């Protein structure tokens, strides 16, 4: 007596085929084919010179450095609380928006032109402190009372806190776009970089180095790492969990404020809504690198920045798409979807016991 075997099941060694997974993989392969063919067509057309490609990459590195700095705040909070702080983009915005008035005061008084480097450092510190204050306030008022609630509750609260901060700053400072004053010493080029790009990259590297030293060499950093590893065990060993969580928000907020000022130096303009897209893209960078993994967040930010800068021209110009650079946001969000589908642990993430660990 013979048993009929379905041809597709025979090809897969008797395993059942998940139709939804097959559809997802088909879509992924189709997207890769579109990207590959478009890249070949663009390179063959030769519309861009080597210098233009180099400029794309350089801008992508500077932009990705800012994403990396914001993404570290996302990944630190996730590592400690296992929650996504969707208000982090508005924490980033608060530093940039508030520092505008400080920078404008320095410019009007003449101090900015007389002492540009001191003014730049003061602006970065001011933006960092403002964002740190906002982040700690959000943690203390919105998140701490919900510490033992189901995960969905803090997530919804984070979205609400995001809208609250957006429209609070709109009410305080208006909905208009404000232009940052120019810093004379950052005008012009230095080798292949714009000086503002050099300032961004150097500022991010210094901030990352200080973050590593803080986490590795201080008692507060050790407490954060202990809470991230096992909150209950850390509490039993005498670690003040609430203080460690507050410190995590403070450090993440400070870095977001610095990123906000650096972002304003590159793009010049700021407004109350400016935190939304960079915040989502920084979250994408954190997921790309491995949410909860600090080196992964930094790497994800750089990779996303370069792809977002190079990708529109490389992927779509060969198809004759007009204004291909306007599709950069589509590329960023497509990367987020593909990562969540094909590798939810990210580039450097590691799945341990069903959860990703720091």
Buried (B, 14 or more C-beta within 10 A) or exposed (E): EEEEEEEEEEEEEEEEEEEEEEEBEEEBEEBEEEBEEBBEBBBEEEEBEEEEBEBBBBBBBBBBBBBBBBBBBBBBBBBBBBBBBBBBBBBBBBBBBBBBEBBBEBBEEEBBBEEBEEBBEBBBBBBBBBBBBBBBBBBBEBBBEBEEEEEEEBBEBBEEBBEBBBBBBBEEBEEEEBEBBBBEEBEEEEEEBBBBBBBBBEBBEEBBEEBEEBBEEEEBBBBBBBBBEEBEEBBEEEBBBBEBBBBBBBBBBBBBBBBBBBBBBBBBEBBBBBBBBBBBBBBBBBBBBBBBBBBBBBBBBBBBBBBBBBBBBBBBBBEEBEEBBEBBEEBBEBBBBBBEEEEEBBBBBEEEEEEBBB
